[in-house]
Amino acid sequence: MNFAQYPSLSGRVVFVTGGASGIGADIVRAFAATGSKVAFVDIQDEVGQALADELAGSAHRPIFRRCDLTDTEATQAVIAEIGRELGPIGVLVNNAANDDRREVDDVTPDYWDWSQSINLRPQFFTAQAVRPQMRELGYGSIINFSSIAWRGGAPNMPAYTTAKAAVLGLTRSLARAFGADNIRVNSIEPGAVMTEKQYALWYKTPESVDALVSRQCIRTVLRGEEIARTALFLGADDSRMITKQSIIVDGGLS
């Protein structure tokens, strides 16, 4: 199959959170392939560096920085550093998340706060940090990540689904707040993307994967590449009048 290329992304500075593995790594690969100047952060040092090495032959070798997104000051410092090193950030992809499962009766206040500190809070503070850089450029695209999990009301991940539902409210508020600066804010709601983590933790047998895919309208295993292509579109000038929206990419599962 042939997919779209986006000339407007060539040379554009892109910042991706949670970019070392899974969907995030596919997003890093996709933007690097368009000629973007990609910087990505993660807490997985070896995996992140390996991805940067894998893509060393790109037009612009991606930059990896270790960063714990629960440390807001450190995260904003990395964003400022990347802006100085590569130029103002034009695309922010708030991909990082942790879809840990825990039954309602087992949720503690500390666990709840931990989940929000990964799945929701960084999306606001990274957006706050890149806004001056995007204002300097005269444009920008912020792509927040939600999930279809909140739509179905997954019973064993209430902290996660709460955060992912809140991402849509955050997206709409930031789109209104940032619109006068020509900064667009949208979100993506992935479905059951089959990453290495999903196979290792939740879908350990071919039968379990087949059972899931059979519930989709399009009965093909959903891969991170599909999510990455949606991120490319939202980051490119082709979507310049799309803001305050959320796009579901789930093969019709929800």
C-alpha positions as CSV (number, residue, x, y, z in Angstrom):
1,M,0.0,0.0,0.0
2,N,1.1,3.6,-0.7
3,F,0.6,6.2,2.0
4,A,0.7,10.0,2.0
5,Q,3.8,12.0,2.4
6,Y,3.7,15.5,4.0
7,P,6.2,18.0,2.6
8,S,5.3,20.5,5.3
9,L,6.8,18.2,8.0
10,S,10.2,18.2,6.4
11,G,12.6,20.0,8.8
12,R,9.8,20.6,11.3
13,V,10.8,20.0,15.0
14,V,8.7,17.3,16.5
15,F,8.7,16.4,20.2
16,V,7.3,13.0,21.2
17,T,6.7,11.7,24.8
18,G,7.0,8.0,25.5
19,G,8.7,7.5,22.1
20,A,11.1,4.6,22.9
21,S,8.7,1.7,22.3
22,G,5.2,0.7,21.2
23,I,3.1,3.3,19.5
24,G,5.5,6.0,20.4
25,A,8.4,4.4,18.6
26,D,6.2,4.0,15.5
27,I,5.4,7.8,15.7
28,V,9.1,8.6,16.0
29,R,9.9,6.4,12.9
30,A,7.0,8.0,10.9
31,F,8.1,11.6,11.6
32,A,11.8,10.8,11.0
33,A,10.8,9.3,7.6
34,T,9.2,12.5,6.6
35,G,12.4,14.5,7.3
36,S,11.3,16.0,10.5
37,K,13.7,16.9,13.3
38,V,12.5,14.5,16.0
39,A,13.3,14.6,19.7
40,F,11.7,12.0,22.0
41,V,11.8,11.3,25.7
42,D,11.2,8.1,27.7
43,I,12.4,6.4,30.9
44,Q,13.7,3.4,28.9
45,D,17.3,4.4,28.3
46,E,18.6,1.5,26.3
47,V,15.5,1.1,24.2
48,G,15.4,4.8,23.5
49,Q,19.0,5.0,22.5
50,A,18.6,1.9,20.3
51,L,15.8,3.6,18.4
52,A,17.8,6.7,17.9
53,D,20.7,4.5,16.5
54,E,18.2,2.6,14.3
55,L,17.2,5.9,12.7
56,A,20.6,7.4,12.4
57,G,20.4,7.3,8.6
58,S,17.4,9.6,8.5
59,A,17.6,13.1,7.1
60,H,17.9,14.2,10.7
61,R,19.0,11.7,13.3
62,P,16.4,11.7,16.1
63,I,17.5,12.9,19.5
64,F,16.7,10.8,22.6
65,R,16.6,12.2,26.1
66,R,15.8,10.3,29.2
67,C,13.0,12.0,31.1
68,D,10.5,11.0,33.8
69,L,7.3,12.8,32.8
70,T,6.1,12.7,36.4
71,D,8.8,15.3,37.1
72,T,7.2,18.4,35.6
73,E,10.2,20.7,36.0
74,A,12.5,18.3,34.4
75,T,10.1,17.7,31.5
76,Q,9.8,21.4,30.8
77,A,13.6,21.8,31.0
78,V,14.0,19.2,28.3
79,I,11.5,20.9,26.1
80,A,13.4,24.2,26.5
81,E,16.7,22.4,25.8
82,I,15.3,20.9,22.6
83,G,14.0,24.2,21.4
84,R,17.4,25.7,21.8
85,E,19.2,22.8,20.1
86,L,16.9,22.1,17.2
87,G,14.8,25.3,16.9
88,P,11.2,26.0,18.1
89,I,9.0,22.9,18.4
90,G,6.3,22.8,15.8
91,V,4.6,19.5,16.7
92,L,4.1,18.1,20.2
93,V,2.9,14.5,20.4
94,N,1.7,13.6,24.0
95,N,1.9,9.8,23.5
96,A,3.2,8.6,26.9
97,A,0.8,6.6,29.0
98,N,0.5,3.5,31.3
99,D,-2.6,1.4,30.9
100,D,-2.1,-0.6,34.1
101,R,-5.0,-2.7,35.2
102,R,-6.4,-2.6,38.8
103,E,-9.8,-3.5,40.1
104,V,-11.9,-0.8,41.8
105,D,-11.5,-2.2,45.3
106,D,-7.7,-2.2,44.9
107,V,-7.3,1.4,43.9
108,T,-5.6,3.5,46.6
109,P,-5.2,7.3,46.7
110,D,-1.5,6.9,45.9
111,Y,-2.2,4.7,42.9
112,W,-4.8,7.1,41.6
113,D,-2.4,10.0,41.8
114,W,0.3,8.0,40.1
115,S,-2.0,7.1,37.2
116,Q,-3.0,10.8,36.7
117,S,0.7,11.9,36.9
118,I,1.5,9.7,33.9
119,N,-1.7,9.6,31.9
120,L,-3.1,13.2,32.2
121,R,-0.9,15.8,34.0
122,P,2.1,15.7,31.6
123,Q,-0.2,16.5,28.6
124,F,-1.1,19.8,30.1
125,F,2.3,20.9,31.3
126,T,4.1,19.9,28.0
127,A,1.5,21.9,26.1
128,Q,2.1,24.8,28.4
129,A,5.9,24.5,27.9
130,V,5.8,24.4,24.1
131,R,3.3,27.2,23.6
132,P,5.9,30.0,23.6
133,Q,8.0,28.1,21.0
134,M,5.0,27.6,18.8
135,R,4.0,31.2,19.2
136,E,7.4,32.2,18.0
137,L,6.9,30.0,14.9
138,G,3.5,31.5,14.3
139,Y,1.9,28.0,14.3
140,G,1.9,24.6,16.0
141,S,0.1,21.3,16.4
142,I,-0.4,19.6,19.7
143,I,-1.6,16.0,19.5
144,N,-2.8,14.5,22.8
145,F,-3.4,10.8,23.3
146,S,-6.6,9.5,24.7
147,S,-7.9,5.9,24.3
148,I,-11.2,4.2,23.4
149,A,-11.0,2.4,26.8
150,W,-13.0,5.2,28.5
151,R,-15.8,4.9,25.9
152,G,-16.4,1.3,26.8
153,G,-15.9,1.9,30.5
154,A,-13.2,-0.7,31.1
155,P,-14.0,-1.9,34.6
156,N,-10.5,-2.9,35.7
157,M,-8.8,0.4,34.9
158,P,-10.9,3.2,36.3
159,A,-7.9,5.5,37.0
160,Y,-6.7,5.1,33.4
161,T,-10.1,5.6,31.8
162,T,-10.8,8.7,33.9
163,A,-7.5,10.2,32.7
164,K,-8.2,9.3,29.1
165,A,-11.7,10.8,29.2
166,A,-10.2,14.0,30.7
167,V,-7.8,14.3,27.8
168,L,-10.7,15.2,25.6
169,G,-11.8,18.0,27.9
170,L,-8.2,19.2,28.1
171,T,-7.9,19.1,24.3
172,R,-11.0,21.2,23.8
173,S,-9.9,23.8,26.4
174,L,-6.4,24.1,25.1
175,A,-7.6,24.4,21.5
176,R,-9.7,27.4,22.5
177,A,-7.0,28.9,24.6
178,F,-4.2,28.5,22.0
179,G,-6.2,29.2,18.8
180,A,-5.4,32.8,18.6
181,D,-1.7,31.8,18.4
182,N,-2.5,29.6,15.4
183,I,-1.8,26.5,17.5
184,R,-4.1,23.6,16.9
185,V,-4.9,21.0,19.6
186,N,-6.4,17.6,18.8
187,S,-6.4,14.2,20.2
188,I,-6.2,10.6,19.0
189,E,-8.1,7.7,20.6
190,P,-6.4,4.4,19.6
191,G,-8.1,1.1,19.9
192,A,-6.5,-2.2,20.7
193,V,-3.1,-1.6,19.2
194,M,-1.1,-4.8,19.3
195,T,2.3,-3.7,20.6
196,E,5.0,-5.9,22.2
197,K,3.7,-4.9,25.6
198,Q,0.1,-5.8,24.8
199,Y,1.2,-9.3,23.6
200,A,3.4,-9.8,26.7
201,L,0.8,-8.7,29.3
202,W,-2.8,-8.9,28.0
203,Y,-3.0,-10.9,24.7
204,K,-0.7,-13.8,25.2
205,T,-2.3,-16.3,22.8
206,P,-3.3,-16.1,19.1
207,E,-6.8,-17.0,20.2
208,S,-7.1,-13.9,22.5
209,V,-5.9,-11.7,19.7
210,D,-8.4,-13.3,17.2
211,A,-11.2,-12.8,19.7
212,L,-10.5,-9.1,19.9
213,V,-10.1,-8.6,16.2
214,S,-13.4,-10.3,15.5
215,R,-15.1,-7.5,17.4
216,Q,-13.7,-4.9,15.0
217,C,-15.6,-3.8,11.9
218,I,-12.3,-4.1,10.0
219,R,-11.0,-7.5,11.1
220,T,-7.3,-6.8,10.8
221,V,-4.8,-6.5,13.7
222,L,-4.4,-2.9,14.6
223,R,-0.7,-1.7,14.5
224,G,1.1,1.3,15.8
225,E,1.8,2.4,12.2
226,E,-1.9,3.2,11.7
227,I,-1.8,5.6,14.7
228,A,1.4,7.1,13.6
229,R,-0.1,8.0,10.2
230,T,-2.9,9.8,11.9
231,A,-0.4,11.7,13.9
232,L,1.4,12.7,10.7
233,F,-1.8,14.1,9.3
234,L,-2.6,16.1,12.4
235,G,1.0,17.4,12.6
236,A,1.1,18.5,8.9
237,D,-0.3,21.7,7.3
238,D,-2.8,19.5,5.5
239,S,-4.9,19.6,8.6
240,R,-4.4,23.3,9.3
241,M,-8.1,24.0,10.0
242,I,-8.7,21.0,12.2
243,T,-8.6,21.7,15.9
244,K,-10.5,20.8,19.1
245,Q,-11.3,17.4,17.6
246,S,-10.6,13.7,18.6
247,I,-10.0,11.0,16.0
248,I,-10.8,7.4,16.9
249,V,-8.5,4.8,15.2
250,D,-9.7,1.4,16.2
251,G,-10.9,-0.5,13.2
252,G,-14.5,0.0,14.4
253,L,-14.1,-1.7,17.8
254,S,-15.8,1.0,19.9
